[in-house]
Amino acid sequence: MRFLLAIFLGIAGLITPYSVFAESADVEAVIEGVDEDKLTLVLDDGKKYQAPEEFNFDGLKKGVKVVVFYTETDGKRVINDLQIVE
């Protein structure tokens, strides 16, 4: 039984998409642009960050310094969390 379980877990590990293993990262930068319709932020690092549908854009505008916690998935930087730096 343990042998079958080991084989099953090995196969499951091989067919699991690699995006599951994506690591979270963070960046501290100043907002260059906000597009609420497209759910994106552009920071002064020149990168575009995709926000989830339920994201709250209150207080976010050009010139605001933020720390963005994101995960890179399918070539997109998806925002997990965001904090405004006072």
Sequence and secondary structure as in RCSB ss.txt:
>XXXX:A:sequence
MRFLLAIFLGIAGLITPYSVFAESADVEAVIEGVDEDKLTLVLDDGKKYQAPEEFNFDGLKKGVKVVVFYTETDG
KRVINDLQIVE
>XXXX:A:secstr
 HHHHHHHHHHHHHHS GGGG  EEEEEEEEEEEETTTTEEEETTS EEE  TT   TT  TT EEEEEEEEETT
EEEEEEEEE  
